[in-house]
């Protein structure tokens, strides 16, 4: 019981902030930096909502899947899983933005989710399955 309390305190103190997630994903490669810059430009002078940024990152990740860019897929999905396990605002933005964009691209037949599935962590996989149940879709590879 003490371990679980300490673990929860540690996680609370070490949660990623939305800005940190945006920066970490934009540093994956030049395509993600361009995606971020494009969204910032489109939303000027306002600040783009985090979910919109994450959705664009989802489309950029889908492009990495199409190009078989395993390095980008691995890096992004590692960050995604880190966000999903912490729950809260960041997890919601990543889930409803990035992950749902990937699932949407898969269900539309624009990417093969089987390619990225090996990089999907357990918490993210659970989110995907719940989304599939909600939408009535069965995403390959889950």
CNS distance restraints for C-alpha pairs under 8 A (distance, minus, plus):
assign (resid   1 and name CA) (resid   5 and name CA) 6.51 0.50 0.50
assign (resid   2 and name CA) (resid   6 and name CA) 6.21 0.50 0.50
assign (resid   3 and name CA) (resid   7 and name CA) 5.98 0.50 0.50
assign (resid   4 and name CA) (resid   8 and name CA) 6.11 0.50 0.50
assign (resid   5 and name CA) (resid   9 and name CA) 6.23 0.50 0.50
assign (resid   6 and name CA) (resid  10 and name CA) 6.09 0.50 0.50
assign (resid   7 and name CA) (resid  11 and name CA) 6.13 0.50 0.50
assign (resid   8 and name CA) (resid  12 and name CA) 6.11 0.50 0.50
assign (resid   9 and name CA) (resid  13 and name CA) 6.26 0.50 0.50
assign (resid  10 and name CA) (resid  14 and name CA) 6.08 0.50 0.50
assign (resid  11 and name CA) (resid  15 and name CA) 5.89 0.50 0.50
assign (resid  11 and name CA) (resid  86 and name CA) 6.96 0.50 0.50
assign (resid  12 and name CA) (resid  86 and name CA) 8.00 0.50 0.50
assign (resid  15 and name CA) (resid  86 and name CA) 6.43 0.50 0.50
assign (resid  16 and name CA) (resid  20 and name CA) 6.21 0.50 0.50
assign (resid  16 and name CA) (resid  21 and name CA) 6.67 0.50 0.50
assign (resid  16 and name CA) (resid  83 and name CA) 6.99 0.50 0.50
assign (resid  16 and name CA) (resid  90 and name CA) 7.34 0.50 0.50
assign (resid  17 and name CA) (resid  21 and name CA) 6.46 0.50 0.50
assign (resid  17 and name CA) (resid  90 and name CA) 6.68 0.50 0.50
assign (resid  18 and name CA) (resid  22 and name CA) 6.26 0.50 0.50
assign (resid  18 and name CA) (resid  50 and name CA) 7.18 0.50 0.50
assign (resid  18 and name CA) (resid  89 and name CA) 7.86 0.50 0.50
assign (resid  18 and name CA) (resid  90 and name CA) 5.62 0.50 0.50
assign (resid  19 and name CA) (resid  23 and name CA) 6.22 0.50 0.50
assign (resid  20 and name CA) (resid  24 and name CA) 6.04 0.50 0.50
assign (resid  21 and name CA) (resid  25 and name CA) 6.11 0.50 0.50
assign (resid  21 and name CA) (resid  79 and name CA) 7.50 0.50 0.50
assign (resid  21 and name CA) (resid  90 and name CA) 7.94 0.50 0.50
assign (resid  22 and name CA) (resid  26 and name CA) 6.06 0.50 0.50
assign (resid  22 and name CA) (resid  53 and name CA) 7.70 0.50 0.50
assign (resid  22 and name CA) (resid  54 and name CA) 7.82 0.50 0.50
assign (resid  23 and name CA) (resid  27 and name CA) 6.22 0.50 0.50
assign (resid  24 and name CA) (resid  28 and name CA) 6.82 0.50 0.50
assign (resid  24 and name CA) (resid  79 and name CA) 7.76 0.50 0.50
assign (resid  25 and name CA) (resid  32 and name CA) 6.67 0.50 0.50
assign (resid  25 and name CA) (resid  57 and name CA) 7.73 0.50 0.50
assign (resid  25 and name CA) (resid  76 and name CA) 6.29 0.50 0.50
assign (resid  25 and name CA) (resid  79 and name CA) 7.40 0.50 0.50
assign (resid  26 and name CA) (resid  30 and name CA) 7.64 0.50 0.50
assign (resid  26 and name CA) (resid  32 and name CA) 4.71 0.50 0.50
assign (resid  26 and name CA) (resid  33 and name CA) 4.52 0.50 0.50
assign (resid  26 and name CA) (resid  35 and name CA) 7.91 0.50 0.50
assign (resid  26 and name CA) (resid  36 and name CA) 6.56 0.50 0.50
assign (resid  27 and name CA) (resid  32 and name CA) 6.96 0.50 0.50
assign (resid  27 and name CA) (resid  33 and name CA) 6.47 0.50 0.50
assign (resid  28 and name CA) (resid  32 and name CA) 6.49 0.50 0.50
assign (resid  28 and name CA) (resid  33 and name CA) 7.91 0.50 0.50
assign (resid  28 and name CA) (resid  72 and name CA) 6.27 0.50 0.50
assign (resid  28 and name CA) (resid  75 and name CA) 6.64 0.50 0.50
assign (resid  28 and name CA) (resid  76 and name CA) 7.06 0.50 0.50
assign (resid  29 and name CA) (resid  33 and name CA) 6.66 0.50 0.50
assign (resid  29 and name CA) (resid  72 and name CA) 7.16 0.50 0.50
assign (resid  30 and name CA) (resid  34 and name CA) 6.11 0.50 0.50
assign (resid  31 and name CA) (resid  35 and name CA) 6.19 0.50 0.50
assign (resid  31 and name CA) (resid  60 and name CA) 6.91 0.50 0.50
assign (resid  32 and name CA) (resid  36 and name CA) 6.22 0.50 0.50
assign (resid  32 and name CA) (resid  57 and name CA) 6.47 0.50 0.50
assign (resid  32 and name CA) (resid  60 and name CA) 6.42 0.50 0.50
assign (resid  33 and name CA) (resid  37 and name CA) 6.15 0.50 0.50
assign (resid  34 and name CA) (resid  38 and name CA) 6.03 0.50 0.50
assign (resid  35 and name CA) (resid  39 and name CA) 6.37 0.50 0.50
assign (resid  35 and name CA) (resid  56 and name CA) 6.40 0.50 0.50
assign (resid  35 and name CA) (resid  57 and name CA) 6.76 0.50 0.50
assign (resid  35 and name CA) (resid  60 and name CA) 7.09 0.50 0.50
assign (resid  36 and name CA) (resid  40 and name CA) 6.22 0.50 0.50
assign (resid  36 and name CA) (resid  53 and name CA) 6.67 0.50 0.50
assign (resid  36 and name CA) (resid  56 and name CA) 7.66 0.50 0.50
assign (resid  36 and name CA) (resid  57 and name CA) 7.72 0.50 0.50
assign (resid  37 and name CA) (resid  41 and name CA) 6.12 0.50 0.50
assign (resid  38 and name CA) (resid  42 and name CA) 6.16 0.50 0.50
assign (resid  39 and name CA) (resid  43 and name CA) 6.19 0.50 0.50
assign (resid  39 and name CA) (resid  48 and name CA) 6.84 0.50 0.50
assign (resid  39 and name CA) (resid  52 and name CA) 7.96 0.50 0.50
assign (resid  39 and name CA) (resid  53 and name CA) 6.61 0.50 0.50
assign (resid  39 and name CA) (resid  56 and name CA) 7.73 0.50 0.50
assign (resid  40 and name CA) (resid  44 and name CA) 6.20 0.50 0.50
assign (resid  40 and name CA) (resid  47 and name CA) 7.06 0.50 0.50
assign (resid  40 and name CA) (resid  48 and name CA) 6.25 0.50 0.50
assign (resid  43 and name CA) (resid  47 and name CA) 6.23 0.50 0.50
assign (resid  43 and name CA) (resid  48 and name CA) 5.54 0.50 0.50
assign (resid  44 and name CA) (resid  48 and name CA) 7.96 0.50 0.50
assign (resid  48 and name CA) (resid  52 and name CA) 6.65 0.50 0.50
assign (resid  48 and name CA) (resid  53 and name CA) 6.80 0.50 0.50
assign (resid  49 and name CA) (resid  53 and name CA) 6.59 0.50 0.50
assign (resid  50 and name CA) (resid  54 and name CA) 6.15 0.50 0.50
assign (resid  50 and name CA) (resid  93 and name CA) 6.24 0.50 0.50
assign (resid  51 and name CA) (resid  55 and name CA) 6.05 0.50 0.50
assign (resid  51 and name CA) (resid  93 and name CA) 4.76 0.50 0.50
assign (resid  51 and name CA) (resid  94 and name CA) 6.88 0.50 0.50
assign (resid  51 and name CA) (resid  96 and name CA) 6.73 0.50 0.50
assign (resid  51 and name CA) (resid  97 and name CA) 4.78 0.50 0.50
assign (resid  51 and name CA) (resid  98 and name CA) 7.75 0.50 0.50
assign (resid  52 and name CA) (resid  56 and name CA) 6.34 0.50 0.50
assign (resid  52 and name CA) (resid  97 and name CA) 6.37 0.50 0.50
assign (resid  53 and name CA) (resid  57 and name CA) 6.28 0.50 0.50
assign (resid  53 and name CA) (resid  97 and name CA) 7.42 0.50 0.50
assign (resid  54 and name CA) (resid  58 and name CA) 6.09 0.50 0.50
assign (resid  54 and name CA) (resid  93 and name CA) 6.68 0.50 0.50
assign (resid  54 and name CA) (resid  94 and name CA) 5.82 0.50 0.50
assign (resid  54 and name CA) (resid  97 and name CA) 4.62 0.50 0.50
assign (resid  54 and name CA) (resid  98 and name CA) 4.67 0.50 0.50
assign (resid  55 and name CA) (resid  59 and name CA) 6.42 0.50 0.50
assign (resid  55 and name CA) (resid  94 and name CA) 7.98 0.50 0.50
assign (resid  55 and name CA) (resid  96 and name CA) 7.67 0.50 0.50
assign (resid  55 and name CA) (resid  97 and name CA) 4.00 0.50 0.50
assign (resid  55 and name CA) (resid  98 and name CA) 4.53 0.50 0.50
assign (resid  55 and name CA) (resid  99 and name CA) 7.81 0.50 0.50
assign (resid  55 and name CA) (resid 100 and name CA) 7.68 0.50 0.50
assign (resid  55 and name CA) (resid 101 and name CA) 5.67 0.50 0.50
assign (resid  56 and name CA) (resid  60 and name CA) 6.20 0.50 0.50
assign (resid  56 and name CA) (resid  97 and name CA) 7.70 0.50 0.50
assign (resid  56 and name CA) (resid  98 and name CA) 7.12 0.50 0.50
assign (resid  56 and name CA) (resid 101 and name CA) 7.99 0.50 0.50
assign (resid  57 and name CA) (resid  61 and name CA) 6.01 0.50 0.50
assign (resid  57 and name CA) (resid  98 and name CA) 5.89 0.50 0.50
assign (resid  58 and name CA) (resid  62 and name CA) 6.16 0.50 0.50
assign (resid  58 and name CA) (resid  97 and name CA) 6.84 0.50 0.50
assign (resid  58 and name CA) (resid  98 and name CA) 3.95 0.50 0.50
assign (resid  58 and name CA) (resid  99 and name CA) 6.31 0.50 0.50
assign (resid  58 and name CA) (resid 100 and name CA) 7.67 0.50 0.50
assign (resid  58 and name CA) (resid 101 and name CA) 5.13 0.50 0.50
assign (resid  58 and name CA) (resid 102 and name CA) 5.51 0.50 0.50
assign (resid  59 and name CA) (resid  63 and name CA) 6.29 0.50 0.50
assign (resid  59 and name CA) (resid  98 and name CA) 7.49 0.50 0.50
assign (resid  59 and name CA) (resid 101 and name CA) 6.24 0.50 0.50
assign (resid  59 and name CA) (resid 102 and name CA) 6.66 0.50 0.50
assign (resid  59 and name CA) (resid 105 and name CA) 7.75 0.50 0.50
assign (resid  60 and name CA) (resid  64 and name CA) 6.39 0.50 0.50
assign (resid  61 and name CA) (resid  65 and name CA) 6.31 0.50 0.50
assign (resid  61 and name CA) (resid  72 and name CA) 7.43 0.50 0.50
assign (resid  61 and name CA) (resid  73 and name CA) 6.52 0.50 0.50
assign (resid  61 and name CA) (resid  76 and name CA) 7.47 0.50 0.50
assign (resid  61 and name CA) (resid 102 and name CA) 7.39 0.50 0.50
assign (resid  62 and name CA) (resid  66 and name CA) 6.32 0.50 0.50
assign (resid  62 and name CA) (resid 102 and name CA) 5.99 0.50 0.50
assign (resid  62 and name CA) (resid 105 and name CA) 7.02 0.50 0.50
assign (resid  62 and name CA) (resid 111 and name CA) 6.51 0.50 0.50
assign (resid  63 and name CA) (resid  67 and name CA) 6.23 0.50 0.50
assign (resid  64 and name CA) (resid  68 and name CA) 5.91 0.50 0.50
assign (resid  64 and name CA) (resid  69 and name CA) 4.92 0.50 0.50
assign (resid  64 and name CA) (resid  70 and name CA) 7.48 0.50 0.50
assign (resid  64 and name CA) (resid  72 and name CA) 6.53 0.50 0.50
assign (resid  64 and name CA) (resid  73 and name CA) 6.53 0.50 0.50
assign (resid  65 and name CA) (resid  69 and name CA) 6.12 0.50 0.50
assign (resid  65 and name CA) (resid  70 and name CA) 7.47 0.50 0.50
assign (resid  65 and name CA) (resid  73 and name CA) 6.91 0.50 0.50
assign (resid  65 and name CA) (resid 111 and name CA) 6.76 0.50 0.50
assign (resid  65 and name CA) (resid 112 and name CA) 7.64 0.50 0.50
assign (resid  65 and name CA) (resid 115 and name CA) 6.71 0.50 0.50
assign (resid  65 and name CA) (resid 116 and name CA) 6.52 0.50 0.50
assign (resid  66 and name CA) (resid 111 and name CA) 6.16 0.50 0.50
assign (resid  66 and name CA) (resid 112 and name CA) 7.89 0.50 0.50
assign (resid  68 and name CA) (resid 115 and name CA) 7.84 0.50 0.50
assign (resid  69 and name CA) (resid  73 and name CA) 6.37 0.50 0.50
assign (resid  70 and name CA) (resid  74 and name CA) 5.99 0.50 0.50
assign (resid  71 and name CA) (resid  75 and name CA) 6.19 0.50 0.50
assign (resid  72 and name CA) (resid  76 and name CA) 6.01 0.50 0.50
assign (resid  73 and name CA) (resid  77 and name CA) 5.94 0.50 0.50
assign (resid  73 and name CA) (resid 116 and name CA) 6.67 0.50 0.50
assign (resid  73 and name CA) (resid 119 and name CA) 6.86 0.50 0.50
assign (resid  74 and name CA) (resid  78 and name CA) 6.02 0.50 0.50
assign (resid  74 and name CA) (resid 119 and name CA) 5.54 0.50 0.50
assign (resid  75 and name CA) (resid  79 and name CA) 6.48 0.50 0.50
assign (resid  76 and name CA) (resid  80 and name CA) 6.13 0.50 0.50
assign (resid  77 and name CA) (resid  81 and name CA) 6.06 0.50 0.50
assign (resid  77 and name CA) (resid 119 and name CA) 5.96 0.50 0.50
assign (resid  77 and name CA) (resid 120 and name CA) 5.91 0.50 0.50
assign (resid  77 and name CA) (resid 121 and name CA) 7.31 0.50 0.50
assign (resid  78 and name CA) (resid  82 and name CA) 6.34 0.50 0.50
assign (resid  78 and name CA) (resid 119 and name CA) 7.39 0.50 0.50
assign (resid  78 and name CA) (resid 120 and name CA) 7.71 0.50 0.50
assign (resid  78 and name CA) (resid 121 and name CA) 7.36 0.50 0.50
assign (resid  79 and name CA) (resid  83 and name CA) 6.33 0.50 0.50
assign (resid  80 and name CA) (resid  84 and name CA) 6.13 0.50 0.50
assign (resid  80 and name CA) (resid  94 and name CA) 6.67 0.50 0.50
assign (resid  80 and name CA) (resid 124 and name CA) 7.36 0.50 0.50
assign (resid  81 and name CA) (resid  85 and name CA) 6.18 0.50 0.50
assign (resid  81 and name CA) (resid 120 and name CA) 7.36 0.50 0.50
assign (resid  81 and name CA) (resid 121 and name CA) 5.51 0.50 0.50
assign (resid  81 and name CA) (resid 122 and name CA) 7.68 0.50 0.50
assign (resid  81 and name CA) (resid 123 and name CA) 6.53 0.50 0.50
assign (resid  81 and name CA) (resid 124 and name CA) 5.87 0.50 0.50
assign (resid  82 and name CA) (resid  86 and name CA) 6.76 0.50 0.50
assign (resid  83 and name CA) (resid  87 and name CA) 6.75 0.50 0.50
assign (resid  83 and name CA) (resid  90 and name CA) 6.15 0.50 0.50
assign (resid  83 and name CA) (resid  91 and name CA) 5.03 0.50 0.50
assign (resid  83 and name CA) (resid  94 and name CA) 7.14 0.50 0.50
assign (resid  84 and name CA) (resid  90 and name CA) 7.70 0.50 0.50
assign (resid  84 and name CA) (resid  91 and name CA) 4.60 0.50 0.50
assign (resid  84 and name CA) (resid  92 and name CA) 7.81 0.50 0.50
assign (resid  84 and name CA) (resid  94 and name CA) 7.42 0.50 0.50
assign (resid  84 and name CA) (resid  95 and name CA) 7.30 0.50 0.50
assign (resid  84 and name CA) (resid 123 and name CA) 6.10 0.50 0.50
assign (resid  84 and name CA) (resid 124 and name CA) 6.18 0.50 0.50
assign (resid  85 and name CA) (resid  91 and name CA) 7.46 0.50 0.50
assign (resid  85 and name CA) (resid 123 and name CA) 6.09 0.50 0.50
assign (resid  86 and name CA) (resid  91 and name CA) 6.72 0.50 0.50
assign (resid  87 and name CA) (resid  91 and name CA) 4.81 0.50 0.50
assign (resid  87 and name CA) (resid  92 and name CA) 7.05 0.50 0.50
assign (resid  88 and name CA) (resid  92 and name CA) 6.17 0.50 0.50
assign (resid  89 and name CA) (resid  93 and name CA) 6.22 0.50 0.50
assign (resid  90 and name CA) (resid  94 and name CA) 6.12 0.50 0.50
assign (resid  91 and name CA) (resid  95 and name CA) 5.84 0.50 0.50
assign (resid  92 and name CA) (resid  96 and name CA) 5.87 0.50 0.50
assign (resid  92 and name CA) (resid  97 and name CA) 7.98 0.50 0.50
assign (resid  93 and name CA) (resid  97 and name CA) 5.52 0.50 0.50
assign (resid  93 and name CA) (resid  98 and name CA) 7.62 0.50 0.50
assign (resid  94 and name CA) (resid  98 and name CA) 5.14 0.50 0.50
assign (resid  94 and name CA) (resid  99 and name CA) 6.36 0.50 0.50
assign (resid  95 and name CA) (resid  99 and name CA) 4.88 0.50 0.50
assign (resid  95 and name CA) (resid 100 and name CA) 6.19 0.50 0.50
assign (resid  95 and name CA) (resid 124 and name CA) 7.84 0.50 0.50
assign (resid  95 and name CA) (resid 127 and name CA) 7.38 0.50 0.50
assign (resid  96 and name CA) (resid 100 and name CA) 5.34 0.50 0.50
assign (resid  96 and name CA) (resid 101 and name CA) 7.71 0.50 0.50
assign (resid  97 and name CA) (resid 101 and name CA) 6.08 0.50 0.50
assign (resid  98 and name CA) (resid 102 and name CA) 6.41 0.50 0.50
assign (resid  99 and name CA) (resid 103 and name CA) 6.29 0.50 0.50
assign (resid  99 and name CA) (resid 124 and name CA) 7.90 0.50 0.50
assign (resid  99 and name CA) (resid 128 and name CA) 7.49 0.50 0.50
assign (resid 100 and name CA) (resid 104 and name CA) 5.94 0.50 0.50
assign (resid 100 and name CA) (resid 128 and name CA) 7.82 0.50 0.50
assign (resid 100 and name CA) (resid 131 and name CA) 7.88 0.50 0.50
assign (resid 101 and name CA) (resid 105 and name CA) 6.15 0.50 0.50
assign (resid 102 and name CA) (resid 106 and name CA) 6.21 0.50 0.50
assign (resid 102 and name CA) (resid 113 and name CA) 7.95 0.50 0.50
assign (resid 103 and name CA) (resid 107 and name CA) 6.12 0.50 0.50
assign (resid 103 and name CA) (resid 113 and name CA) 7.65 0.50 0.50
assign (resid 103 and name CA) (resid 128 and name CA) 7.47 0.50 0.50
assign (resid 103 and name CA) (resid 139 and name CA) 7.27 0.50 0.50
assign (resid 104 and name CA) (resid 108 and name CA) 6.07 0.50 0.50
assign (resid 105 and name CA) (resid 109 and name CA) 6.34 0.50 0.50
assign (resid 105 and name CA) (resid 110 and name CA) 5.25 0.50 0.50
assign (resid 105 and name CA) (resid 111 and name CA) 5.86 0.50 0.50
assign (resid 106 and name CA) (resid 110 and name CA) 5.79 0.50 0.50
assign (resid 106 and name CA) (resid 111 and name CA) 4.90 0.50 0.50
assign (resid 106 and name CA) (resid 112 and name CA) 5.87 0.50 0.50
assign (resid 106 and name CA) (resid 113 and name CA) 5.75 0.50 0.50
assign (resid 106 and name CA) (resid 139 and name CA) 7.12 0.50 0.50
assign (resid 107 and name CA) (resid 137 and name CA) 7.30 0.50 0.50
assign (resid 107 and name CA) (resid 139 and name CA) 6.89 0.50 0.50
assign (resid 112 and name CA) (resid 116 and name CA) 7.72 0.50 0.50
assign (resid 112 and name CA) (resid 140 and name CA) 7.64 0.50 0.50
assign (resid 113 and name CA) (resid 117 and name CA) 5.94 0.50 0.50
assign (resid 113 and name CA) (resid 139 and name CA) 6.98 0.50 0.50
assign (resid 113 and name CA) (resid 140 and name CA) 5.97 0.50 0.50
assign (resid 113 and name CA) (resid 141 and name CA) 6.20 0.50 0.50
assign (resid 114 and name CA) (resid 118 and name CA) 7.58 0.50 0.50
assign (resid 114 and name CA) (resid 140 and name CA) 5.73 0.50 0.50
assign (resid 114 and name CA) (resid 141 and name CA) 4.45 0.50 0.50
assign (resid 114 and name CA) (resid 142 and name CA) 7.81 0.50 0.50
assign (resid 115 and name CA) (resid 141 and name CA) 7.97 0.50 0.50
assign (resid 116 and name CA) (resid 120 and name CA) 6.82 0.50 0.50
assign (resid 117 and name CA) (resid 141 and name CA) 5.54 0.50 0.50
assign (resid 117 and name CA) (resid 142 and name CA) 6.71 0.50 0.50
assign (resid 120 and name CA) (resid 124 and name CA) 6.20 0.50 0.50
assign (resid 120 and name CA) (resid 125 and name CA) 6.02 0.50 0.50
assign (resid 121 and name CA) (resid 125 and name CA) 5.92 0.50 0.50
assign (resid 122 and name CA) (resid 126 and name CA) 6.15 0.50 0.50
assign (resid 123 and name CA) (resid 127 and name CA) 6.34 0.50 0.50
assign (resid 124 and name CA) (resid 128 and name CA) 6.20 0.50 0.50
assign (resid 125 and name CA) (resid 129 and name CA) 6.22 0.50 0.50
assign (resid 125 and name CA) (resid 142 and name CA) 6.72 0.50 0.50
assign (resid 126 and name CA) (resid 130 and name CA) 6.19 0.50 0.50
assign (resid 127 and name CA) (resid 131 and name CA) 6.15 0.50 0.50
assign (resid 128 and name CA) (resid 132 and name CA) 6.10 0.50 0.50
assign (resid 128 and name CA) (resid 142 and name CA) 7.71 0.50 0.50
assign (resid 129 and name CA) (resid 133 and name CA) 6.18 0.50 0.50
assign (resid 129 and name CA) (resid 139 and name CA) 7.97 0.50 0.50
assign (resid 129 and name CA) (resid 142 and name CA) 7.04 0.50 0.50
assign (resid 130 and name CA) (resid 134 and name CA) 6.19 0.50 0.50
assign (resid 131 and name CA) (resid 135 and name CA) 6.09 0.50 0.50
assign (resid 132 and name CA) (resid 136 and name CA) 5.54 0.50 0.50
assign (resid 132 and name CA) (resid 137 and name CA) 4.77 0.50 0.50
assign (resid 132 and name CA) (resid 138 and name CA) 5.72 0.50 0.50
assign (resid 132 and name CA) (resid 139 and name CA) 6.78 0.50 0.50
assign (resid 133 and name CA) (resid 137 and name CA) 6.70 0.50 0.50
assign (resid 133 and name CA) (resid 138 and name CA) 7.79 0.50 0.50
